[in-house]
C-alpha cells in the first residue's frame, strides 16, 4: 500500500466499512467523508471518485495475497513439509478478518457487473499464475507423479477455500480457530500426498 497519510488511512478504512455495509453502488462520497470525519474537499483531494477508492481496496487485497504467492517450491526438499507450509500460510490469510472483509467487497462487485468482473480478473491474474507456479515447479521435479499441476493446484486451493473460507466469507461465520486450522492442514495435505503417492 502507498505511503498514505493518517487522513488517507482514515478515508480508506471508512470506505472499506461503507463498501462492506452498503456495496459500491449504494455508498456515497458524502457517507465516506462523514465516516472518516474529513471534509468532502479533503476526500476529493486524495480520492476523486468512488472507483479510485475501490481500486485502493483491491490493491490492499492483492498486497495481502502477495506474500503467499512469493512462496517458492524448493527442489529436493521434503514435499509434504513444503505443502503444509503452503497450506498453513494460505489458511492464515483466508481466516484473517481484514482479508475476509476486503474479499467480500471484491466478490460482491464482481458478481454485480461482468465488466467489473473482467477488470478484477485482470488485476488478480498474476496472483493466480503465481499460485499455480508452485505446483508447476513441483511437477518438474516429479513430485506430482502423473497428476497435472493445474489439477493439483485446483484440488489443493479448492479444498482449502471450501473448508475454511467460503462459509466464512459468504455466511459471515467466525474464522476457524488455531486447532481447527492445524487439523485442516493435516487432513488436506495427507489426502493430497496419499493421492500423489498412489498416482506415481
ZALOSE-819787 format. One record per residue (C-alpha): residue number from 1; x, y, z; residue in one letter. Coordinates in steps of 0.5 Angstrom, whole numbers, plus 500, padded with zeros to 3 digits. Layout:
residues N
{seq:NUM, u:X, v:Y, w:Z, type:A} .
...
This chain:
residues 200
{seq:1, u:500, v:500, w:500, type:X} .
{seq:2, u:503, v:507, w:498, type:X} .
{seq:3, u:506, v:511, w:504, type:X} .
{seq:4, u:499, v:514, w:506, type:X} .
{seq:5, u:498, v:520, w:511, type:X} .
{seq:6, u:494, v:519, w:517, type:X} .
{seq:7, u:488, v:522, w:514, type:X} .
{seq:8, u:488, v:518, w:508, type:X} .
{seq:9, u:489, v:512, w:512, type:X} .
{seq:10, u:482, v:514, w:516, type:X} .
{seq:11, u:479, v:515, w:509, type:X} .
{seq:12, u:481, v:508, w:506, type:X} .
{seq:13, u:478, v:505, w:513, type:X} .
{seq:14, u:472, v:509, w:513, type:X} .
{seq:15, u:471, v:507, w:505, type:X} .
{seq:16, u:472, v:499, w:507, type:X} .
{seq:17, u:467, v:500, w:512, type:X} .
{seq:18, u:462, v:503, w:508, type:X} .
{seq:19, u:463, v:499, w:502, type:X} .
{seq:20, u:462, v:493, w:506, type:X} .
{seq:21, u:456, v:495, w:509, type:X} .
{seq:22, u:452, v:498, w:503, type:X} .
{seq:23, u:456, v:496, w:497, type:X} .
{seq:24, u:460, v:500, w:492, type:X} .
{seq:25, u:454, v:503, w:488, type:X} .
{seq:26, u:450, v:505, w:495, type:X} .
{seq:27, u:456, v:508, w:498, type:X} .
{seq:28, u:457, v:516, w:497, type:X} .
{seq:29, u:463, v:520, w:498, type:X} .
{seq:30, u:459, v:524, w:503, type:X} .
{seq:31, u:458, v:518, w:507, type:X} .
{seq:32, u:465, v:516, w:507, type:X} .
{seq:33, u:467, v:523, w:509, type:X} .
{seq:34, u:463, v:523, w:515, type:X} .
{seq:35, u:465, v:516, w:517, type:X} .
{seq:36, u:472, v:519, w:516, type:X} .
{seq:37, u:471, v:525, w:520, type:X} .
{seq:38, u:474, v:529, w:514, type:X} .
{seq:39, u:471, v:535, w:509, type:X} .
{seq:40, u:469, v:533, w:502, type:X} .
{seq:41, u:474, v:537, w:500, type:X} .
{seq:42, u:480, v:533, w:503, type:X} .
{seq:43, u:476, v:527, w:501, type:X} .
{seq:44, u:476, v:529, w:494, type:X} .
{seq:45, u:483, v:532, w:494, type:X} .
{seq:46, u:486, v:525, w:496, type:X} .
{seq:47, u:481, v:520, w:492, type:X} .
{seq:48, u:477, v:524, w:487, type:X} .
{seq:49, u:472, v:518, w:486, type:X} .
{seq:50, u:469, v:512, w:489, type:X} .
{seq:51, u:472, v:508, w:484, type:X} .
{seq:52, u:479, v:511, w:486, type:X} .
{seq:53, u:478, v:508, w:493, type:X} .
{seq:54, u:475, v:502, w:490, type:X} .
{seq:55, u:482, v:501, w:487, type:X} .
{seq:56, u:485, v:502, w:493, type:X} .
{seq:57, u:481, v:497, w:497, type:X} .
{seq:58, u:483, v:492, w:491, type:X} .
{seq:59, u:490, v:494, w:492, type:X} .
{seq:60, u:490, v:492, w:499, type:X} .
{seq:61, u:487, v:486, w:498, type:X} .
{seq:62, u:493, v:484, w:493, type:X} .
{seq:63, u:498, v:486, w:498, type:X} .
{seq:64, u:496, v:482, w:503, type:X} .
{seq:65, u:496, v:476, w:498, type:X} .
{seq:66, u:503, v:478, w:495, type:X} .
{seq:67, u:507, v:474, w:501, type:X} .
{seq:68, u:503, v:468, w:499, type:X} .
{seq:69, u:505, v:468, w:492, type:X} .
{seq:70, u:512, v:469, w:494, type:X} .
{seq:71, u:513, v:462, w:497, type:X} .
{seq:72, u:517, v:458, w:492, type:X} .
{seq:73, u:518, v:451, w:491, type:X} .
{seq:74, u:525, v:448, w:493, type:X} .
{seq:75, u:527, v:442, w:489, type:X} .
{seq:76, u:530, v:436, w:493, type:X} .
{seq:77, u:527, v:438, w:500, type:X} .
{seq:78, u:521, v:435, w:503, type:X} .
{seq:79, u:515, v:435, w:499, type:X} .
{seq:80, u:510, v:434, w:505, type:X} .
{seq:81, u:513, v:440, w:509, type:X} .
{seq:82, u:513, v:445, w:504, type:X} .
{seq:83, u:506, v:443, w:502, type:X} .
{seq:84, u:504, v:444, w:510, type:X} .
{seq:85, u:508, v:451, w:510, type:X} .
{seq:86, u:504, v:453, w:504, type:X} .
{seq:87, u:497, v:451, w:507, type:X} .
{seq:88, u:498, v:454, w:513, type:X} .
{seq:89, u:501, v:460, w:510, type:X} .
{seq:90, u:494, v:460, w:506, type:X} .
{seq:91, u:490, v:459, w:512, type:X} .
{seq:92, u:493, v:464, w:516, type:X} .
{seq:93, u:491, v:469, w:510, type:X} .
{seq:94, u:484, v:466, w:509, type:X} .
{seq:95, u:482, v:467, w:516, type:X} .
{seq:96, u:484, v:474, w:517, type:X} .
{seq:97, u:478, v:478, w:519, type:X} .
{seq:98, u:481, v:484, w:515, type:X} .
{seq:99, u:482, v:480, w:509, type:X} .
{seq:100, u:475, v:477, w:509, type:X} .
{seq:101, u:472, v:484, w:509, type:X} .
{seq:102, u:476, v:486, w:503, type:X} .
{seq:103, u:475, v:480, w:499, type:X} .
{seq:104, u:467, v:480, w:501, type:X} .
{seq:105, u:467, v:487, w:498, type:X} .
{seq:106, u:471, v:485, w:491, type:X} .
{seq:107, u:467, v:479, w:491, type:X} .
{seq:108, u:460, v:483, w:491, type:X} .
{seq:109, u:463, v:488, w:486, type:X} .
{seq:110, u:465, v:482, w:481, type:X} .
{seq:111, u:458, v:479, w:482, type:X} .
{seq:112, u:454, v:485, w:480, type:X} .
{seq:113, u:458, v:487, w:474, type:X} .
{seq:114, u:461, v:483, w:468, type:X} .
{seq:115, u:465, v:489, w:466, type:X} .
{seq:116, u:468, v:490, w:474, type:X} .
{seq:117, u:469, v:482, w:474, type:X} .
{seq:118, u:473, v:482, w:468, type:X} .
{seq:119, u:477, v:488, w:470, type:X} .
{seq:120, u:478, v:485, w:477, type:X} .
{seq:121, u:480, v:478, w:474, type:X} .
{seq:122, u:486, v:482, w:470, type:X} .
{seq:123, u:488, v:485, w:477, type:X} .
{seq:124, u:489, v:478, w:480, type:X} .
{seq:125, u:491, v:474, w:474, type:X} .
{seq:126, u:499, v:475, w:476, type:X} .
{seq:127, u:497, v:472, w:483, type:X} .
{seq:128, u:493, v:466, w:480, type:X} .
{seq:129, u:499, v:465, w:476, type:X} .
{seq:130, u:504, v:465, w:482, type:X} .
{seq:131, u:500, v:461, w:486, type:X} .
{seq:132, u:500, v:456, w:480, type:X} .
{seq:133, u:507, v:456, w:479, type:X} .
{seq:134, u:509, v:453, w:486, type:X} .
{seq:135, u:505, v:446, w:483, type:X} .
{seq:136, u:509, v:447, w:476, type:X} .
{seq:137, u:516, v:447, w:480, type:X} .
{seq:138, u:514, v:441, w:484, type:X} .
{seq:139, u:511, v:437, w:478, type:X} .
{seq:140, u:518, v:439, w:474, type:X} .
{seq:141, u:522, v:435, w:480, type:X} .
{seq:142, u:517, v:429, w:479, type:X} .
{seq:143, u:513, v:431, w:486, type:X} .
{seq:144, u:506, v:430, w:483, type:X} .
{seq:145, u:507, v:424, w:479, type:X} .
{seq:146, u:502, v:423, w:474, type:X} .
{seq:147, u:498, v:429, w:476, type:X} .
{seq:148, u:498, v:435, w:472, type:X} .
{seq:149, u:500, v:442, w:476, type:X} .
{seq:150, u:493, v:445, w:474, type:X} .
{seq:151, u:489, v:440, w:477, type:X} .
{seq:152, u:494, v:439, w:483, type:X} .
{seq:153, u:493, v:447, w:484, type:X} .
{seq:154, u:486, v:447, w:483, type:X} .
{seq:155, u:485, v:441, w:488, type:X} .
{seq:156, u:489, v:444, w:493, type:X} .
{seq:157, u:487, v:451, w:493, type:X} .
{seq:158, u:480, v:449, w:492, type:X} .
{seq:159, u:480, v:444, w:498, type:X} .
{seq:160, u:483, v:450, w:503, type:X} .
{seq:161, u:478, v:455, w:501, type:X} .
{seq:162, u:472, v:450, w:501, type:X} .
{seq:163, u:473, v:448, w:508, type:X} .
{seq:164, u:476, v:455, w:511, type:X} .
{seq:165, u:474, v:461, w:507, type:X} .
{seq:166, u:467, v:461, w:503, type:X} .
{seq:167, u:463, v:460, w:509, type:X} .
{seq:168, u:466, v:465, w:513, type:X} .
{seq:169, u:466, v:470, w:507, type:X} .
{seq:170, u:459, v:469, w:505, type:X} .
{seq:171, u:455, v:467, w:511, type:X} .
{seq:172, u:459, v:471, w:516, type:X} .
{seq:173, u:462, v:465, w:520, type:X} .
{seq:174, u:467, v:466, w:525, type:X} .
{seq:175, u:474, v:464, w:523, type:X} .
{seq:176, u:477, v:458, w:525, type:X} .
{seq:177, u:481, v:457, w:531, type:X} .
{seq:178, u:488, v:455, w:531, type:X} .
{seq:179, u:487, v:448, w:533, type:X} .
{seq:180, u:482, v:447, w:527, type:X} .
{seq:181, u:487, v:450, w:522, type:X} .
{seq:182, u:492, v:445, w:524, type:X} .
{seq:183, u:487, v:440, w:524, type:X} .
{seq:184, u:485, v:442, w:517, type:X} .
{seq:185, u:492, v:443, w:514, type:X} .
{seq:186, u:494, v:436, w:517, type:X} .
{seq:187, u:488, v:433, w:513, type:X} .
{seq:188, u:488, v:436, w:507, type:X} .
{seq:189, u:496, v:435, w:506, type:X} .
{seq:190, u:495, v:428, w:508, type:X} .
{seq:191, u:490, v:427, w:503, type:X} .
{seq:192, u:494, v:430, w:497, type:X} .
{seq:193, u:500, v:427, w:499, type:X} .
{seq:194, u:497, v:420, w:499, type:X} .
{seq:195, u:493, v:421, w:492, type:X} .
{seq:196, u:500, v:423, w:489, type:X} .
{seq:197, u:504, v:417, w:492, type:X} .
{seq:198, u:498, v:413, w:489, type:X} .
{seq:199, u:499, v:416, w:483, type:X} .
{seq:200, u:506, v:415, w:482, type:X} .
